[in-house]
Each structure stands twice: as C-alpha cells, then as structure tokens.
Amino acid sequence: MPQILYLTNIQFECGALKLLASECERTRMRKPLIVTDPGVKAAGLLDRAVASLNTGTNALPHAVFDQTPANPTEAAVRAAQALYESQGCDGLLALGGGSAIDCAKGVAIAVAHPGPLKTYATIEGGSPRITDRVPPLIAIPTTAGTGSEVARGAIVIVDDGRKLGFHSWHLMPKTALLDPELTLGLPPLLTAATGMDAIAHCMETFMAAAFNPPADGIALDGLERGWAHIERATRAGHDREARLHMMSASMQGAMAFQKGLGCVHSLSHSLGGVNPRLHHGTLNALFLPAVIAFNAGAESVQKERRLVRMARAMGLGDAADLGPAIRDMSARLGLPKGLAALGVTEDLFDRVIEGALADHCHKTNPRLASADDYREMLHASL
C-alpha cells in the first residue's frame, strides 16, 4: 500500500550552514561524526562546517571521517563506524553529495545494529530490521543531484560487490540544511551530471504507478525547475538563482522517491556496481531516453498522460520530444553521448541485466521489464 509521509525538517536558504550548531542542539547531538570526502575537504567546505560548529561561546566537539569513496562501500562504512565508536560520538553530520550522505546512513545502521550490512538491504528483506536505535543524522548537501538529504534510502556497495539499497523511515535525516552557496564552486561537468540526476529522479518517480498525488506535483515542479536552470548552473556556476533552483529540484525529486523509481535506476545501480568508477547521475541521463520509450507502453503512463505532462513541464511540444530533448541537453552540457563513450561494452550486459532484475527499483517501474527488455534498453543507450 502506498504511504505518503514527509518528515525531514528542511532549512533552505543561502547561508543555511550557519544553523548547523543550533540544529545539532535541537537534535541533541553532543559529539557528532562528520562524514565527508576528500573533494569536499579540499574545497574548503569541511572547514566552513567546522567553523559553524564553533560559533558561540561553546565549540561543539566532533570527529571527522573524510574518506568516503565516490560510490560508498561497506568497507568505508566500517571505517567510519570504528571512528564513531572510538571517539564516543552520538550523532552524524553528512557533508557532501549523495555518496557522503549515503555513507553516513550506512554508519547509522552499523553503529546500532549487529551483523554485515547486507542483512539490512531492501532486497534481502532487511528494511524492517532497521530500528529507531539509529543515531540522529543531519545532512548538508554540497551537490544538487541525489536528494538523499530528504530521502529514506541509501545505496552502498556491500562486501560481495553488489550495489544495494537500504530503505527505512528511520534513516531519514532529522534536518536537511540546504545552502545553495555550498554548490557555487562545483565544477561544470559535476554540476551537469548531478543536475541530470535530479531531473532523472523527478521524471522517473513521476512515471511510477503508485498513487501519490502530492509526490506527483512535487516531482513535476522539480522537473520544471531543474530543466529550466541546469544550463545556467552549469555555464555560470556562481549564479545563485540557478543554484537555488537546482538544489530545489534535487530535493523535490527525492521527496517524491516514496512513489518508487524504475528501470533507469535498476540499470544504473547495477552498472555502477559492475564498474564503481561510473557516475550515477551520468548513467541516469544516458538511460532516461530508452526507459521513457519503454514506459510509453505502460497502461498507467498512458491513462494519466504522464509523458505529455512531463513534456509540458519541460516546455516541449509533444511527448515524442522527450528522448531527443534529453539527449540534446546532455550533449550541450558536455556529458557522454552513450555508454560506449564510458568504456561500457556488450560483454558486460549479462551481468548488468542480472543486477537490474534483482534491484529494488525493478518492480516499481510502471511496466515490468524482462531480461530482453533490459538488453534492448542497454543497446539503445550505447
């Protein structure tokens, strides 16, 4: 049964980082672990977050784990968990893109629950095993793409090499500090890739069949904002207005996640597990046109005129323009034209299809895909 639930306290404005210390106090964190990555540290954003913790008369003690990989792994979760426990931390601050936020969610699971991480994966039936014992989490995104700061899920590569999803309302951050100023220095290609990730989220969750009108409205508005501003944000990185709208599109796509996603993410999760060096948002952009074409035959998509409604939000003339428009936008942004440009070859298809069929997003696509369907989508995305 679809559930409509919105829980995260969202602080959204330029300069929102200044609220970090007060939000730690509100969520009763006395010594948080900051989970981040080397790039965020090198960009000076970690120093800014620490400075926000040290405002006022009393500096808030904290520890830092700054080795989150581009695709978070169970090994990284364990390393951060060891630091959390040795330093006596009682909460988590996730500073970075989706990788850092998802890694922090993995740590939240690990410090409160025994056993290997896969025990709590959605496809292993682990969601009900995640309890309210998880420590509080505050998420501070430094990209505008995944929206993990307002989502109940995380994606982590576990020790057996699978890229698995973990989903629980207990994993939703207690606070999301959305500060567009933290994205001003994001390089153009990363802006483009994460921006297309946000657009893909809005589109795919809007196509999902679950009945959730609030999520539909949020996703369509997010799509309109993202599509209208992604080029400005990419070409003029210090455009605060464009950055604000892209951060909103990212947040809105994730708020609508509770409807479910579909084949775009089944494929990108699987291929990202086969080759962790591939960027998730880039893969989503490449798979979108083929999946939209496949979903055009879904009864729910036709009945609700979902492709037409997305085309209108994007300022396009017709549903048939969706795929070409996405390809054209990706090209203008400098993203790869196909999987082949990323070094993906047909000999990987069987492994990717196997993973896609097992992925937690597979069954929420509006039209159930077979192995042959996935193979056609992969060929169309080469």
N, C-alpha and C positions, 0 to 999 in steps of 0.2 A: 504494500500500500504506500503510495507517495506520501512523504511527510514534508510539511512546509515549516521551516524553522530557521530563524535568524537570531544569532546570539552574540556575536562579537561586538564589543564596544569599539567604534571606529572614530579616531581623531584625524581629521583630514583637512590640512591647510599647509601652505608654505610656512616652514618653521615649526611644524608639529613636533620635531625632535626635542624641543625644549620641555615637553611634557613628560619626558621619559622618567625622571626621578619621581614625579608625583604619581605616575601610573604604577611604578614599582611599589610605592607605598600603598596605593589603593588595592593592589593585588597581594599585598602582604609579603613581598619579596624583601628579604634582608640581605641576601648574598646571592645574586644571580650569576649564572654562567652565560657569558656572551658567546653565541655560536656564529661564526662568520667564516670568511675565506680569505686567501692571500690577496686577491684582487681588491676586495673591499678595504682591507688593511692598507694596501699600497696607495689607494686613492685618498687616504686620509679620513675616511668615513668612520672607521673604528675610533680614531682619536676624538672625533666630534661626538660620538655616542658616549664615550667615557667622560668627556667634558660635561655632557648633560647630566650624567650621574653624579658629578662632583659639584653641582651648583648648590647654593645654600650653605648653611652652617655645618652640615654633616655630610661628608663624602660617603657614598654607598659602596661598601666593599664588594668586590666582584672577582671573577676569574674569566679567562679568555681562552676559547678554543678557536683557532684561526686556520685550521687545515681542512675545511670542508672541500671535497673534490667537486668538479664540475657536475658530476652525477653522484649524489650521495650514496655511500656504501655502508654496509653493516660494519665493516672494519672502522670507518670513521665514526660511526655511532658509538662503537665500543670504546674508542679512544676518548671521545668526548665524555662518555659515561664515567670512565675511570677518573677523569679530571673533576667532574661534577662531584663524585663521591669523595675523592681525596681532599677536596677543598671545602667540603661541607656546604655545598650550595643548596638553595631551596627554591629555585625558580630558573627560568630560561629566558634569555633575550636573543631572538633570532635577528641578525642584521645581515641583509644581503638579498640575493634573488631567491628563486624557488628552492635552489639546492640547499642554501643555509637554513631556510625555514623548514624544509622537509627533514633535514638532518636533525634539527632541534626537536621536531616532533618524534623522530626515531629515538632520540635520547629520552624524551618524556616517557615513552613506552618502556624503554630498557631500564631506567632507574626505578621504576615502580612495579615491574613485572618480571618474573623469572623466565629463563629459557631463551632459546635462539629467537631472533626477531621474526623469522618466518612463521612462528607459532601464532602471530597476531595479524598475519596478512589476510586480506579480504577473501581471496580465492581459496585460502586454507580454512575458511570458516572462523577466522580469528577475531573479527570485529567485536563480537560480544565479550571477548576475553579482555578487552581494553576497558579499564575501570576508571572511576573518578579519583583513583590514587595518583594519577599523573600530576606532576607539579605544574604550577601556572606558567603560561607562556605568553610573552609579549613579542609581536612580530613587527619588524621595521623593514619594509621592502626598499631595496635600492635599485630595483629594476621595475618596469611596468610590463609584466607578462603573465606570470603564473597565477597570481591572485591567491597564493597559498596562505596569505595573512588573514583571510576571512573564510578559509575552507576547512572542512573536517578531515581532509585526506592528506596523505604524504606518499611519495614514490621513492623507494630505496632499493638499490641493488643488493640483494642478500648474498650470503656466502656461497650459495650454489650457483650464482651467476644470473639468476632471474631478477628482472626488474619488476617489483611487486608493489601493489597499492595497499595502503593501510588506512582504514576509514573508521572514525568514531567521532561522535559529537564531543567527546571528552578531549579530543585533540585540537579543537578549535581554539585559537589564541584568545586569551581574555581581553586583550587590547591589540588593535592594529593601529600603529602610528604611520599614517600616510603623509609623507612630506615630499612633495614633488621636487624640492630643492636637492634632495639626495640623488636624483637621477640626472641632474644637469650635466655632469661630466661623463655620462655613459657614451661610449664610442658609437659612431653611426651604425655599424653592422650589428652590434649587440642591441641597439635601440630598435632596429628594424626586425631582428629575429624575435626579440621578446614582444614587440608590438604585434607581430603577426601571430604569436602565441595567444595573446589576449583576444585578438579578433577570431581566431580559430575556436577558442573557448566559447565566446558569445554565439558563434554560428552553430557549433555542434550541439551545445546544450539546448539551443532553441529548436533544433531539429528533433531532439529526443522526444519520445512519445508520452512520457509521464505527464499527468495533468497537474500543472502548477502555474496558473496564470501570473502570479507575481514574478516568478522566475522568468517567464517568457518576456514580460515587459522590461525587466531589468536587463536581460540579455540583448533585446533589440535596441534599447537605448545605449547600452555599452558598445554594440556594434556600430551604431551611427557615430558615436564619439570617436571610437578608435579609427574607423575608416576615414573620417574627415581630418584627422590630425596626425596620422602616422608619418606622412611625408614631411610635414613641418617639423615634427620632433626629430626625425632622422637627419634632415638637412640643416636645421638650425637648433642645435642641441640645447642652447640656453634660452629657448622660447618657453617661458614659464607657463603660458596658457596651454600650449601644445602638450607640455609635460604633464600638466594637471589632468587634461582630458585623457591622456594615455594611461595614467595611473588609475583614473576612474574606470576606464574600460577594462583594465586588468582586474580591479576589484569586483566589478559587476559580473564579469564572466565567471569568476569563482563563486560569487553569491548564488549564481544560477546553477552551479555544478550539481546541486542536490537533485536536479532532474535526471542526471546521468549524462554521459558523453557517448562515444560511439567508436566507429571504425577508424577514424583519424587517430584517436589516442590508442586504440588497440595496436595499430601498426607502429606508431611512433614509440610507444612503450617497448614493444617487442624489439624493434630495430635498435633502439637505444640501449637495450640490454645486450644485444649481439655486439654492438660497437659503441661503448660508452663515450667515445670522443665526439659523437654526433650531437648537435644541439637540438634539444627537444622542440623549441619553437620553430626552427628552420624545417624540421621534419613535418611538423603540423602544417606549415604553409605549403609544402610540396604535396602532401596527401589530400589536402582540402578539395581541390577540383575533382579528383577521381571519386572521392566519397560523396560529394554533393551529387554528382551524376548518378551514382548508385542509389542514393537515398531518394532521388526523384521518383522512383517506382514504389515508394512506401505509401501505404494507404493513409496513414496519419499525416504524412507530409502533404499529400495531395488534398486531403479533406480540409486541412487547416490553412492551405495555400502558403505554406511556410517559406518556400523558396521565393515566391513573389514578394512576400513581406520583407524578407531579408534584402532582396534587390532594391526595394523602395528605400529601406533604411540606408543603403549604400549609394543612393542616387542613380541607380541603373535603370535602364528601360524595361528589362524583362528578366525573368528567371534564367533564361538561356545565357545571359551575360555574366552570370556569377563566376563560373570557372575561368573564362578568359580574363575577366577583370582581376581575379586573384593572381593569375599568372603574370599579367601585365604589372600589377603593383609590385610583386616580388622582384621582377626584373628591374623596375625603376629604383627599387630600394637597394639593389646590388646583391640580392640573395641568389643562391644557386638556381639554375633553371630546371634541374631534375636530380634524381638520386644518383645518376651516373657521375655527375659533377662532384659528388661527395665520396666517390670510390665504391659505391654500392653496386654489386654485380648479381646476376641472376642465381649464382650458386648459393647465395645466402637466403633465397626466397623460402625454401622449405623450413628453415629454422625460424624465420620471421613469421611465417604463416602459423606454425605450431604455437608460437608465443601469443600471437594475436587471438587465436581461437580460445586460449586459456585466460586471456586478460579480463580484468574485472569490467572493462568498458564494452566488451564484445556484446553482451546480452542487452545493453541499454540502447544500442543503435536502433533506429526506428524500423529497420529492415534487417533481419538476421542474415549475416553473411556466411557463405560456405568457404571452404578452402579454395575452391576455384574462383569465387568472387574476390577473395583477397589477392589471389595471384593476378587477376585482371587489373585490380587497383594498383598493385606494385608495378606491373608493366606500363600502365598509363602514367605512372609517376616517374618513370626512368628518365 
